[in-house]
Amino acid sequence: MDSLSDIRAVCWDWNGTLLDDVEICLQVMNDLLIEHEESPLVDAHDYRSLFRFPLKDFYRDVGIGDEHFEAAVTQYLSRLAVHAGESRLHPYARQTLGDIAGMGIRQVLASATLPDLLELQMAPHGVSGAFERILAIDDPYRASKRDVIEDWLAGSGLPAACVLLIGDTNHDREIADELGAHFVHFAAGHQAHGGRGLSISALDELPRLLRTAGGVAQ
């Protein structure tokens, strides 16, 4: 669904989409790989070409087998928490949130991050007030946002066709497709664009897309 003619709400991904945390995640993952006696990823391009959901598939691709998956994820999240607050927002993040609010569009945030870590990551940036709801997962091994987004949507009073999900992974696109919402891929995040559907490389492109569509519902 690529036509953005009647968008009333934007559901934002956090990690990689608003928060520019790819380099820190790459560093933490490479430390983990070295501990597991696996070759580290070369650079962010290498990381983006491999990253995907389910996370178990990504871990398997980089050399961490299923038998070590849960322990490795626990290690990864523990180490990532040490770096919480170090990543910056992507350029134009605050401006874009403000522009979309000014268009009368509701905004929520849905993250495949546990609530405590998400709070630590968001605290330095002062953007929580931009969202009517902040949705987090409760299972780090499954790491699926589908249920929390579906629950929010059910209580939002909005048809899915009036909601836009913006994220940086195949998981975000799959959720949008399953729920019947629109999707825009953010190419500067954790996963390279697969070539299907709309994609932007800078956040300030999103308000322009919505204005061009001419369908901002008040």
Backbone as CSV, one residue per row, in Angstrom:
resi,resn,N_x,N_y,N_z,CA_x,CA_y,CA_z,C_x,C_y,C_z
1,MET,0.855,-1.196,0.000,0.000,0.000,0.000,0.893,1.249,0.000
2,ASP,0.988,1.930,-1.164,1.916,3.051,-1.266,1.232,4.418,-1.290
3,SER,-0.067,4.489,-1.554,-0.746,5.772,-1.621,-0.955,6.335,-0.212
4,LEU,-0.423,7.533,0.020,-0.503,8.148,1.352,-1.543,9.263,1.343
5,SER,-2.717,8.976,0.801,-3.702,10.029,0.556,-4.609,10.327,1.739
6,ASP,-4.599,9.524,2.790,-5.531,9.770,3.900,-4.908,9.331,5.225
7,ILE,-3.694,9.784,5.498,-2.981,9.359,6.696,-3.417,10.208,7.888
8,ARG,-3.874,9.535,8.945,-4.293,10.222,10.163,-3.374,9.941,11.342
9,ALA,-2.533,8.909,11.219,-1.604,8.586,12.303,-0.337,7.981,11.718
10,VAL,0.795,8.333,12.325,2.083,7.726,11.980,2.555,6.918,13.178
11,CYS,2.906,5.674,12.928,3.479,4.801,13.952,4.970,4.661,13.659
12,TRP,5.779,5.258,14.535,7.220,5.309,14.348,7.920,4.110,14.982
13,ASP,8.901,3.575,14.266,9.906,2.726,14.881,10.918,3.638,15.578
14,TRP,11.636,3.082,16.562,12.607,3.875,17.325,14.037,3.593,16.905
15,ASN,14.530,2.387,17.204,15.933,2.065,16.945,16.215,2.027,15.453
16,GLY,17.120,2.852,15.018,17.494,2.904,13.614,16.677,3.866,12.793
17,THR,15.473,4.198,13.239,14.602,5.086,12.472,14.649,6.506,13.026
18,LEU,14.280,6.689,14.272,14.475,7.984,14.919,15.840,8.057,15.602
19,LEU,16.243,6.952,16.229,17.527,6.903,16.925,18.602,6.336,16.002
20,ASP,19.684,7.068,15.844,20.780,6.654,14.974,21.763,5.800,15.775
21,ASP,21.424,4.529,15.962,22.213,3.672,16.850,22.886,2.511,16.133
22,VAL,22.977,2.568,14.813,23.558,1.458,14.062,25.008,1.213,14.454
23,GLU,25.806,2.281,14.566,27.227,2.102,14.860,27.438,1.473,16.239
24,ILE,26.659,1.893,17.229,26.789,1.302,18.567,26.328,-0.148,18.556
25,CYS,25.236,-0.433,17.862,24.767,-1.819,17.779,25.780,-2.694,17.058
26,LEU,26.413,-2.157,16.029,27.455,-2.889,15.320,28.633,-3.183,16.241
27,GLN,29.031,-2.200,17.025,30.140,-2.383,17.961,29.826,-3.474,18.981
28,VAL,28.630,-3.419,19.552,28.238,-4.405,20.560,28.145,-5.799,19.934
29,MET,27.562,-5.878,18.741,27.455,-7.172,18.069,28.828,-7.745,17.744
30,ASN,29.747,-6.909,17.287,31.080,-7.406,16.959,31.822,-7.895,18.199
31,ASP,31.654,-7.201,19.313,32.259,-7.688,20.564,31.712,-9.072,20.915
32,LEU,30.410,-9.249,20.699,29.768,-10.526,20.980,30.285,-11.618,20.048
33,LEU,30.424,-11.287,18.774,30.911,-12.257,17.799,32.337,-12.704,18.114
34,ILE,33.169,-11.759,18.496,34.550,-12.101,18.848,34.575,-13.049,20.040
35,GLU,33.716,-12.793,21.027,33.637,-13.696,22.183,33.207,-15.099,21.792
36,HIS,32.364,-15.175,20.780,31.896,-16.470,20.300,32.825,-17.048,19.239
37,GLU,33.985,-16.419,19.066,35.004,-16.868,18.115,34.481,-16.891,16.690
38,GLU,33.682,-15.864,16.372,33.176,-15.678,15.021,33.762,-14.395,14.437
39,SER,33.789,-14.297,13.122,34.346,-13.115,12.463,33.434,-11.908,12.674
40,PRO,33.998,-10.769,13.065,33.160,-9.576,13.215,32.683,-9.062,11.855
41,LEU,31.608,-8.308,11.883,31.090,-7.689,10.669,32.025,-6.557,10.256
42,VAL,32.200,-6.379,8.968,33.218,-5.457,8.456,32.864,-4.006,8.756
43,ASP,31.624,-3.627,8.494,31.224,-2.233,8.642,29.697,-2.162,8.664
44,ALA,29.176,-0.934,8.697,27.727,-0.755,8.758,27.033,-1.298,7.508
45,HIS,27.683,-1.205,6.370,27.096,-1.744,5.140,26.929,-3.248,5.246
46,ASP,27.952,-3.924,5.770,27.890,-5.364,5.981,26.772,-5.713,6.960
47,TYR,26.686,-4.958,8.042,25.643,-5.169,9.056,24.255,-5.010,8.445
48,ARG,24.050,-3.916,7.704,22.729,-3.650,7.119,22.327,-4.723,6.104
49,SER,23.303,-5.281,5.424,22.992,-6.291,4.408,22.550,-7.610,5.033
50,LEU,22.906,-7.841,6.296,22.582,-9.099,6.969,21.431,-8.990,7.962
51,PHE,21.272,-7.822,8.574,20.294,-7.678,9.651,18.881,-7.923,9.140
52,ARG,18.101,-8.660,9.943,16.693,-8.889,9.607,16.000,-9.589,10.777
53,PHE,14.702,-9.659,10.694,13.890,-10.436,11.617,13.376,-11.671,10.887
54,PRO,13.131,-12.768,11.614,13.356,-12.972,13.049,14.831,-12.839,13.422
55,LEU,15.065,-12.329,14.614,16.438,-12.135,15.054,17.245,-13.425,15.039
56,LYS,16.584,-14.530,15.303,17.290,-15.816,15.317,17.953,-16.088,13.970
57,ASP,17.301,-15.667,12.873,17.880,-15.852,11.540,19.133,-14.996,11.370
58,PHE,19.071,-13.760,11.833,20.237,-12.875,11.758,21.395,-13.438,12.566
59,TYR,21.118,-13.863,13.784,22.171,-14.418,14.632,22.777,-15.665,13.988
60,ARG,21.929,-16.474,13.393,22.424,-17.683,12.736,23.357,-17.315,11.579
61,ASP,22.989,-16.290,10.822,23.795,-15.875,9.678,25.179,-15.367,10.082
62,VAL,25.261,-14.741,11.251,26.560,-14.211,11.674,27.352,-15.222,12.490
63,GLY,26.817,-16.439,12.646,27.592,-17.509,13.247,27.165,-17.972,14.617
64,ILE,26.098,-17.371,15.177,25.633,-17.761,16.505,24.437,-18.687,16.343
65,GLY,24.645,-19.965,16.627,23.624,-20.970,16.397,22.455,-20.871,17.361
66,ASP,21.399,-21.592,17.027,20.172,-21.527,17.810,20.392,-21.921,19.269
67,GLU,21.321,-22.833,19.509,21.560,-23.298,20.875,22.165,-22.220,21.764
68,HIS,22.751,-21.197,21.142,23.360,-20.094,21.897,22.551,-18.797,21.794
69,PHE,21.425,-18.857,21.063,20.710,-17.630,20.713,20.247,-16.842,21.933
70,GLU,19.505,-17.462,22.841,18.948,-16.714,23.964,20.040,-16.140,24.870
71,ALA,21.081,-16.922,25.120,22.182,-16.417,25.942,22.877,-15.249,25.250
72,ALA,23.038,-15.345,23.934,23.702,-14.272,23.192,22.857,-12.998,23.190
73,VAL,21.547,-13.136,23.020,20.664,-11.958,23.061,20.724,-11.302,24.434
74,THR,20.717,-12.096,25.486,20.809,-11.555,26.846,22.115,-10.793,27.028
75,GLN,23.217,-11.359,26.542,24.503,-10.668,26.613,24.463,-9.364,25.827
76,TYR,23.920,-9.432,24.632,23.852,-8.265,23.754,23.075,-7.127,24.415
77,LEU,21.906,-7.431,24.943,21.073,-6.392,25.549,21.723,-5.808,26.794
78,SER,22.388,-6.640,27.561,23.079,-6.152,28.751,24.176,-5.164,28.371
79,ARG,24.907,-5.478,27.325,25.992,-4.597,26.896,25.460,-3.342,26.206
80,LEU,24.357,-3.510,25.482,23.763,-2.349,24.829,23.283,-1.336,25.858
81,ALA,22.770,-1.832,26.990,22.279,-0.939,28.039,23.389,-0.035,28.576
82,VAL,24.619,-0.517,28.559,25.757,0.297,29.015,25.910,1.535,28.144
83,HIS,25.516,1.408,26.885,25.673,2.512,25.931,24.390,3.331,25.753
84,ALA,23.360,3.021,26.528,22.095,3.757,26.404,22.348,5.245,26.616
85,GLY,21.806,6.047,25.746,21.992,7.490,25.860,23.138,8.032,25.046
86,GLU,23.964,7.156,24.462,25.109,7.626,23.682,24.744,7.963,22.239
87,SER,23.710,7.331,21.717,23.350,7.562,20.315,22.571,8.862,20.168
88,ARG,22.775,9.505,19.044,22.023,10.713,18.706,20.777,10.348,17.908
89,LEU,19.853,11.290,17.851,18.746,11.152,16.917,19.266,11.375,15.506
90,HIS,18.579,10.776,14.542,18.911,11.048,13.147,18.659,12.528,12.836
91,PRO,19.402,13.083,11.879,19.123,14.454,11.449,17.650,14.630,11.081
92,TYR,17.109,15.772,11.442,15.729,16.168,11.150,14.683,15.423,11.964
93,ALA,15.093,14.610,12.953,14.096,13.846,13.708,13.121,14.771,14.428
94,ARG,13.652,15.705,15.225,12.760,16.607,15.969,11.934,17.466,15.018
95,GLN,12.563,17.984,13.992,11.857,18.816,13.025,10.719,18.039,12.374
96,THR,10.984,16.794,12.019,9.975,15.979,11.354,8.811,15.655,12.281
97,LEU,9.114,15.312,13.530,8.039,15.066,14.496,7.168,16.314,14.654
98,GLY,7.803,17.477,14.712,7.050,18.722,14.838,6.230,19.027,13.595
99,ASP,6.812,18.789,12.427,6.090,19.055,11.175,4.852,18.170,11.059
100,ILE,4.995,16.909,11.418,3.862,15.995,11.295,2.776,16.342,12.309
101,ALA,3.192,16.701,13.525,2.207,17.154,14.510,1.462,18.378,13.997
102,GLY,2.195,19.279,13.340,1.584,20.489,12.795,0.611,20.222,11.670
103,MET,0.689,19.053,11.081,-0.240,18.659,10.029,-1.498,18.005,10.598
104,GLY,-1.576,17.920,11.929,-2.752,17.336,12.569,-2.757,15.826,12.573
105,ILE,-1.589,15.218,12.385,-1.476,13.764,12.335,-1.041,13.240,13.701
106,ARG,-1.736,12.235,14.199,-1.371,11.605,15.465,-0.078,10.814,15.299
107,GLN,0.688,10.682,16.394,1.941,9.941,16.338,2.073,9.019,17.547
108,VAL,2.476,7.788,17.277,2.802,6.826,18.330,4.175,6.256,18.016
109,LEU,4.789,5.671,19.022,6.093,5.044,18.848,5.983,3.590,19.275
110,ALA,6.510,2.684,18.448,6.502,1.256,18.772,7.912,0.718,18.587
111,SER,8.453,0.141,19.633,9.841,-0.308,19.605,9.968,-1.779,19.973
112,ALA,10.883,-2.474,19.248,11.219,-3.858,19.584,12.312,-3.876,20.647
113,THR,12.127,-3.045,21.670,13.067,-2.905,22.788,12.277,-3.043,24.081
114,LEU,12.891,-3.650,25.084,12.234,-3.785,26.381,12.020,-2.410,27.015
115,PRO,10.968,-2.248,27.811,10.608,-0.919,28.327,11.727,-0.197,29.070
116,ASP,12.465,-0.880,29.938,13.497,-0.195,30.720,14.606,0.340,29.833
117,LEU,15.053,-0.460,28.874,16.108,-0.007,27.966,15.588,1.093,27.054
118,LEU,14.361,0.972,26.598,13.776,2.011,25.755,13.724,3.346,26.495
119,GLU,13.342,3.301,27.757,13.296,4.529,28.553,14.679,5.152,28.681
120,LEU,15.702,4.321,28.902,17.074,4.825,28.991,17.522,5.456,27.677
121,GLN,17.159,4.833,26.576,17.560,5.349,25.268,16.854,6.654,24.924
122,MET,15.600,6.783,25.340,14.823,7.975,24.986,15.095,9.160,25.899
123,ALA,15.500,8.886,27.136,15.589,9.944,28.152,16.402,11.162,27.737
124,PRO,17.559,11.006,27.086,18.358,12.198,26.776,17.787,13.086,25.682
125,HIS,16.779,12.620,24.969,16.389,13.302,23.740,15.125,14.156,23.859
126,GLY,14.361,13.962,24.913,13.218,14.829,25.166,12.141,14.801,24.103
127,VAL,11.923,13.649,23.487,10.906,13.573,22.436,9.675,12.761,22.841
128,SER,9.644,12.275,24.062,8.526,11.421,24.479,7.180,12.107,24.308
129,GLY,7.148,13.413,24.539,5.900,14.149,24.452,5.324,14.249,23.054
130,ALA,6.102,13.852,22.051,5.603,13.895,20.677,4.618,12.772,20.386
131,PHE,4.567,11.768,21.266,3.792,10.564,20.981,2.620,10.421,21.950
132,GLU,1.470,10.042,21.411,0.322,9.797,22.283,0.468,8.481,23.029
133,ARG,1.229,7.545,22.469,1.518,6.277,23.140,2.949,5.860,22.800
134,ILE,3.609,5.231,23.762,4.911,4.619,23.535,4.767,3.138,23.833
135,LEU,4.979,2.309,22.828,4.713,0.874,22.901,6.031,0.114,22.862
136,ALA,6.205,-0.806,23.805,7.429,-1.607,23.876,7.070,-3.081,23.958
137,ILE,8.035,-3.920,23.663,7.819,-5.368,23.699,8.090,-5.923,25.102
138,ASP,7.709,-7.178,25.324,8.011,-7.824,26.602,8.779,-9.136,26.429
139,ASP,9.103,-9.491,25.177,9.841,-10.732,24.908,11.033,-10.413,24.009
140,PRO,12.244,-10.307,24.576,13.411,-9.908,23.778,13.849,-10.954,22.768
141,TYR,13.418,-12.199,22.933,13.846,-13.263,22.032,12.946,-13.331,20.796
142,ARG,11.691,-13.011,20.986,10.769,-12.934,19.849,10.871,-11.568,19.179
143,ALA,10.968,-10.523,19.993,11.200,-9.147,19.525,10.218,-8.719,18.439
144,SER,8.944,-9.020,18.648,7.921,-8.641,17.673,7.043,-7.523,18.228
145,LYS,6.854,-6.486,17.419,6.002,-5.357,17.806,4.558,-5.520,17.339
146,ARG,4.288,-6.599,16.618,2.985,-6.719,15.981,1.839,-6.614,16.978
147,ASP,1.942,-7.343,18.084,0.836,-7.397,19.035,0.552,-6.029,19.658
148,VAL,1.604,-5.310,20.048,1.370,-4.020,20.699,0.816,-3.000,19.712
149,ILE,1.247,-3.077,18.455,0.704,-2.159,17.451,-0.750,-2.511,17.148
150,GLU,-1.028,-3.803,17.037,-2.409,-4.235,16.767,-3.338,-3.813,17.907
151,ASP,-2.882,-3.951,19.150,-3.704,-3.537,20.291,-3.953,-2.042,20.275
152,TRP,-2.899,-1.259,19.988,-3.088,0.192,19.905,-4.086,0.535,18.806
153,LEU,-3.912,-0.088,17.646,-4.780,0.207,16.506,-6.237,-0.107,16.840
154,ALA,-6.461,-1.221,17.535,-7.834,-1.615,17.878,-8.517,-0.579,18.751
155,GLY,-7.755,0.116,19.603,-8.339,1.122,20.477,-8.225,2.539,19.976
156,SER,-7.648,2.709,18.785,-7.360,4.064,18.286,-8.549,4.736,17.630
157,GLY,-9.534,3.925,17.213,-10.642,4.485,16.456,-10.309,4.743,15.001
158,LEU,-9.145,4.275,14.552,-8.706,4.507,13.179,-8.739,3.224,12.373
159,PRO,-9.145,3.298,11.112,-8.947,2.154,10.226,-7.468,2.028,9.889
160,ALA,-7.002,0.812,9.699,-5.590,0.602,9.397,-5.155,1.347,8.142
161,ALA,-6.056,1.521,7.192,-5.727,2.185,5.937,-5.393,3.662,6.124
162,CYS,-5.645,4.201,7.318,-5.313,5.600,7.613,-4.062,5.718,8.475
163,VAL,-3.341,4.622,8.646,-2.146,4.606,9.499,-0.918,4.310,8.645
164,LEU,0.137,5.039,8.903,1.421,4.830,8.244,2.439,4.344,9.258
165,LEU,3.057,3.199,8.993,4.198,2.738,9.777,5.461,3.160,9.057
166,ILE,6.393,3.733,9.793,7.701,4.030,9.224,8.757,3.320,10.057
167,GLY,9.574,2.520,9.385,10.588,1.751,10.078,11.708,1.361,9.135
168,ASP,12.667,0.618,9.675,13.888,0.332,8.917,14.118,-1.158,8.675
169,THR,13.118,-2.001,8.949,13.334,-3.446,8.818,12.183,-4.141,8.103
170,ASN,12.464,-5.377,7.694,11.423,-6.206,7.092,10.278,-6.466,8.069
171,HIS,10.596,-6.503,9.368,9.561,-6.742,10.381,8.537,-5.609,10.379
172,ASP,8.999,-4.378,10.247,8.081,-3.236,10.198,7.177,-3.326,8.980
173,ARG,7.758,-3.669,7.835,6.939,-3.812,6.626,5.924,-4.943,6.777
174,GLU,6.358,-6.062,7.331,5.457,-7.207,7.487,4.275,-6.856,8.388
175,ILE,4.532,-6.114,9.453,3.442,-5.704,10.335,2.451,-4.833,9.577
176,ALA,2.969,-3.864,8.836,2.087,-2.987,8.065,1.245,-3.795,7.087
177,ASP,1.875,-4.715,6.394,1.147,-5.526,5.417,0.072,-6.378,6.096
178,GLU,0.421,-6.992,7.225,-0.527,-7.863,7.926,-1.723,-7.084,8.473
179,LEU,-1.475,-5.852,8.920,-2.553,-5.059,9.515,-3.327,-4.254,8.479
180,GLY,-2.793,-4.149,7.271,-3.455,-3.358,6.239,-3.118,-1.889,6.299
181,ALA,-1.985,-1.556,6.924,-1.532,-0.167,7.024,-0.543,0.142,5.900
182,HIS,-0.181,1.411,5.794,0.829,1.838,4.830,2.210,1.704,5.462
183,PHE,3.232,1.704,4.600,4.599,1.575,5.106,5.551,2.423,4.283
184,VAL,6.482,3.072,4.984,7.616,3.739,4.351,8.881,3.234,5.025
185,HIS,9.831,2.790,4.226,11.106,2.288,4.749,12.086,3.444,4.919
186,PHE,12.814,3.423,6.053,13.865,4.409,6.300,15.210,3.752,6.034
187,ALA,15.911,4.225,5.004,17.079,3.515,4.481,18.353,3.728,5.285
188,ALA,18.357,4.647,6.243,19.573,4.914,7.015,19.585,4.176,8.347
189,GLY,18.736,3.156,8.475,18.630,2.419,9.722,19.388,1.110,9.706
190,HIS,18.782,0.061,10.296,19.481,-1.198,10.533,19.481,-2.161,9.349
191,GLN,18.560,-2.000,8.427,18.457,-2.980,7.338,18.336,-2.268,6.002
192,ALA,19.085,-2.756,5.028,19.025,-2.186,3.691,17.624,-2.355,3.106
193,HIS,17.229,-1.413,2.289,15.935,-1.472,1.633,15.912,-2.636,0.652
194,GLY,14.856,-3.398,0.703,14.749,-4.559,-0.170,14.307,-4.235,-1.582
195,GLY,14.046,-2.973,-1.864,13.663,-2.577,-3.208,12.170,-2.544,-3.454
196,ARG,11.387,-2.875,-2.433,9.931,-2.909,-2.594,9.291,-1.741,-1.867
197,GLY,8.466,-0.963,-2.574,7.698,0.098,-1.934,8.485,1.370,-1.696
198,LEU,7.854,2.294,-0.976,8.430,3.606,-0.723,9.579,3.521,0.262
199,SER,10.616,4.332,0.015,11.757,4.405,0.920,12.263,5.829,0.945
200,ILE,12.704,6.279,2.109,13.318,7.592,2.236,14.696,7.424,2.865
201,SER,15.596,8.348,2.559,16.946,8.283,3.118,17.185,9.346,4.174
202,ALA,16.268,10.310,4.305,16.349,11.343,5.339,14.944,11.598,5.872
203,LEU,14.842,11.853,7.172,13.520,11.945,7.799,12.697,13.114,7.290
204,ASP,13.344,14.203,6.881,12.567,15.355,6.430,11.871,15.112,5.090
205,GLU,12.153,13.966,4.473,11.421,13.605,3.257,9.989,13.179,3.566
206,LEU,9.739,12.712,4.793,8.420,12.173,5.114,7.318,13.229,5.078
207,PRO,7.473,14.395,5.739,6.410,15.402,5.624,6.151,15.816,4.184
208,ARG,7.205,15.868,3.378,7.016,16.234,1.973,6.198,15.185,1.241
209,LEU,6.455,13.910,1.545,5.649,12.844,0.948,4.177,13.001,1.309
210,LEU,3.924,13.283,2.588,2.532,13.401,3.046,1.860,14.629,2.445
211,ARG,2.598,15.725,2.334,2.001,16.933,1.726,1.742,16.718,0.251
212,THR,2.648,16.057,-0.429,2.473,15.787,-1.849,1.241,14.919,-2.095
213,ALA,1.039,13.956,-1.172,-0.144,13.103,-1.283,-1.417,13.918,-1.113
214,GLY,-1.315,15.008,-0.347,-2.447,15.923,-0.198,-3.597,15.380,0.601
215,GLY,-3.314,14.363,1.415,-4.431,13.720,2.113,-4.311,13.780,3.610
216,VAL,-3.909,14.902,4.163,-3.805,15.008,5.616,-5.200,15.210,6.201
217,ALA,-5.700,14.223,6.896,-7.043,14.293,7.469,-7.007,15.011,8.807
218,GLN,-7.808,16.041,8.953,-7.823,16.809,10.183,-8.801,16.183,11.169
